[in-house]
């Protein structure tokens, strides 16, 4: 993997005439990534976070190869590898029997999967090692985008050269950038999310197989799917159910849920995962909301900029929300460096232009994946088996955001300067420059699909030859009565487990 060959960068040295002071609002993953990127660019950076103390909430989080190469350069790689899922593959399974429909190389989609709180602690630890101040329990009351400055709730005014709003899905900075409150809409879905120690389920005759090594499994059914992840060689275990829910659109990562309510949704599903869920002591209930793509991430002065979830929240099925925030941070730091201290607005507008189209694609993959998983087993109504190609997660190409920014900055920034000169200094919104394919899911060539499929097969064969036993599901008898309302085709004889259907990573 390319990231493994990267070395930790040295921070670039800048003189007083080049050095910027950057204020980051929010100490989540995106804000901490921004802090690291700005530090290595040679800037003075300070982080303000309204929460007094982060609680160990959440579940699994993916760090893709695109983000990992950047985090390697910023000195975080070893921390993440130590706590992340090291399985080379993930399995997509039938809802009822757990039979494997498709197997994919994990790094091509979500990369290393770890517990969100543990990954966040690793980011925070690295920022503290670098000596970047992180002020917890310190909320921002007001902004002055032209000074620029922020006024804290204590009354202190902090002057700077740039404000980065990395304050998440409930971003207050976003309201300043847009000039209005961006209210969320119901997505029609919610997640129950849970995490527990692997020892809680290790001795169960059905569920114990899920914690005998690092692994990731996804069960798909009608209008619902379950994602299960195991880390630290079975030491950590989590699951997520995504299901239809129109009741509430409150945005919260910490709303308590009831495990029994989650289990009730999947009573007839594969007992291997259902029994593991029963043994989980608690869960969170997260209502997934939707926001239309923002018209801009940049304030009128160009000196307040949005990053990560505050600019472009992703669905969990994209497996790219955190990774795209890391890409944002790297791109913004390089743009500031290449534009120079006197051209901050040009830097931020170029950052937005460089990132906007890619983020639309990664957001779209999450919507597309959920749609395909929740509809895949409808094929059974017509007597068809599920095509492994139809359930694959989409492949997000492993962009090197720093190299890409350096390669394209001159041309894109020159275009923006020309547009501003021709349009009375009013920037053109990035969405208006995109083509009819702006919402299309990315695609790769058939040749690349075959290459990736072979990589996945080689990795799986190596894994299994080392002695790892893979849970492949149970025998099933499908009848008119089977399916708990999910639809089925009549088959008289039991069907052997499908084994491993290695599937090329999708387009």
Rosetta blueprint (number, residue, H / E / L):
1 X L
2 X H
3 X H
4 X H
5 X H
6 X L
7 X L
8 X L
9 X L
10 X L
11 X L
12 X L
13 X L
14 X L
15 X L
16 X L
17 X L
18 X L
19 X L
20 X L
21 X E
22 X E
23 X E
24 X E
25 X E
26 X L
27 X L
28 X L
29 X H
30 X H
31 X H
32 X H
33 X H
34 X H
35 X H
36 X H
37 X H
38 X H
39 X H
40 X H
41 X L
42 X L
43 X L
44 X E
45 X E
46 X E
47 X E
48 X E
49 X L
50 X L
51 X L
52 X L
53 X L
54 X L
55 X L
56 X L
57 X L
58 X L
59 X L
60 X E
61 X E
62 X E
63 X E
64 X L
65 X H
66 X H
67 X H
68 X H
69 X H
70 X H
71 X H
72 X H
73 X H
74 X L
75 X L
76 X L
77 X H
78 X H
79 X H
80 X H
81 X H
82 X H
83 X H
84 X L
85 X L
86 X L
87 X L
88 X L
89 X E
90 X E
91 X E
92 X E
93 X E
94 X E
95 X L
96 X L
97 X L
98 X L
99 X L
100 X E
101 X E
102 X E
103 X E
104 X E
105 X E
106 X H
107 X H
108 X H
109 X L
110 X L
111 X L
112 X E
113 X E
114 X E
115 X E
116 X H
117 X H
118 X H
119 X H
120 X H
121 X H
122 X H
123 X H
124 X H
125 X H
126 X H
127 X H
128 X H
129 X H
130 X L
131 X L
132 X L
133 X E
134 X E
135 X E
136 X L
137 X L
138 X L
139 X L
140 X E
141 X E
142 X E
143 X E
144 X E
145 X L
146 X L
147 X L
148 X L
149 X E
150 X E
151 X E
152 X E
153 X L
154 X L
155 X L
156 X L
157 X E
158 X E
159 X E
160 X L
161 X L
162 X E
163 X E
164 X E
165 X E
166 X L
167 X L
168 X L
169 X L
170 X L
171 X L
172 X L
173 X H
174 X H
175 X H
176 X H
177 X H
178 X H
179 X L
180 X L
181 X L
182 X L
183 X L
184 X L
185 X E
186 X E
187 X E
188 X E
189 X E
190 X E
191 X E
192 X E
193 X E
194 X E
195 X E
196 X E
197 X E
198 X H
199 X H
200 X H
201 X L
202 X L
203 X L
204 X L
205 X L
206 X L
207 X H
208 X H
209 X H
210 X H
211 X H
212 X L
213 X L
214 X L
215 X E
216 X E
217 X E
218 X E
219 X E
220 X E
221 X E
222 X L
223 X L
224 X E
225 X E
226 X E
227 X E
228 X E
229 X E
230 X E
231 X E
232 X H
233 X H
234 X H
235 X L
236 X E
237 X E
238 X E
239 X E
240 X E
241 X E
242 X E
243 X E
244 X E
245 X L
246 X L
247 X L
248 X L
249 X L
250 X L
251 X L
252 X L
253 X L
254 X L
255 X L
256 X E
257 X E
258 X L
259 X H
260 X H
261 X H
262 X H
263 X H
264 X H
265 X L
266 X L
267 X L
268 X L
269 X L
270 X L
271 X H
272 X H
273 X H
274 X H
275 X H
276 X H
277 X H
278 X H
279 X L
280 X L
281 X L
282 X L
283 X E
284 X E
285 X E
286 X E
287 X E
288 X E
289 X E
290 X E
291 X L
292 X L
293 X L
294 X L
295 X L
296 X L
297 X L
298 X E
299 X L
300 X L
301 X L
302 X L
303 X L
304 X E
305 X E
306 X E
307 X L
308 X L
309 X H
310 X H
311 X H
312 X H
313 X L
314 X L
315 X L
316 X H
317 X H
318 X H
319 X L
320 X L
321 X H
322 X H
323 X H
324 X H
325 X H
326 X H
327 X H
328 X H
329 X H
330 X H
331 X H
332 X H
333 X H
334 X H
335 X H
336 X H
337 X H
338 X H
339 X H
340 X L
341 X H
342 X H
343 X H
344 X H
345 X H
346 X H
347 X H
348 X H
349 X H
350 X H
351 X H
352 X H
353 X H
354 X H
355 X H
356 X H
357 X H
358 X H
359 X H
360 X H
361 X H
362 X H
363 X H
364 X H
365 X H
366 X H
367 X H
368 X H
369 X H
370 X H
371 X H
372 X H
373 X H
374 X H
375 X H
376 X H
377 X H
378 X H
379 X H
380 X H
381 X H
382 X H
383 X L
384 X L
385 X L
386 X L
387 X L
388 X H
389 X H
390 X H
391 X H
392 X L
393 X L
394 X E
395 X L
396 X L
397 X L
398 X L
399 X L
400 X L
401 X H
402 X H
403 X H
404 X H
405 X H
406 X H
407 X H
408 X H
409 X H
410 X H
411 X H
412 X H
413 X H
414 X H
415 X H
416 X H
417 X H
418 X H
419 X H
420 X H
421 X H
422 X H
423 X L
424 X L
425 X L
426 X L
427 X L
428 X L
429 X L
430 X H
431 X H
432 X H
433 X H
434 X L
435 X L
436 X L
437 X L
438 X L
439 X L
440 X L
441 X L
442 X L
443 X L
444 X L
445 X L
446 X H
447 X H
448 X H
449 X H
450 X H
451 X H
452 X H
453 X H
454 X H
455 X H
456 X H
457 X H
458 X H
459 X H
460 X H
461 X H
462 X H
463 X H
464 X H
465 X H
466 X L
467 X L
468 X L
469 X L
470 X L
471 X L
472 X L
473 X L
474 X L
475 X L
476 X E
477 X L
478 X L
479 X L
480 X L
481 X L
482 X L
483 X L
484 X L
485 X L
486 X L
487 X L
488 X L
489 X L
490 X L
491 X L
492 X L
493 X L
494 X L
495 X E
496 X L
497 X L
498 X L
499 X L
500 X L
501 X L
502 X E
503 X L
504 X L
505 X L
506 X E
507 X L
